């Protein structure tokens, strides 16, 4: 059960600002997540989103089961994501 991954433009810009090693680490993690999303995702309190931890970075993801799509709404450093 593989999901398609889509990025919000702001989240993608935040990812592209990181060092290449970190970008590779994040993308490798998302490769795992799209294969087994609910193994890695935790429900984010207060909204219909899920969060994923990748080192010091966090992503808030919307999962659409009907069309098997994951939409990364927010991505950034853990200190800034939840604000």
Order of alpha helices (4+ residues) and beta strands (2+ residues): beta-alpha-alpha-alpha-beta-beta-beta-beta-alpha
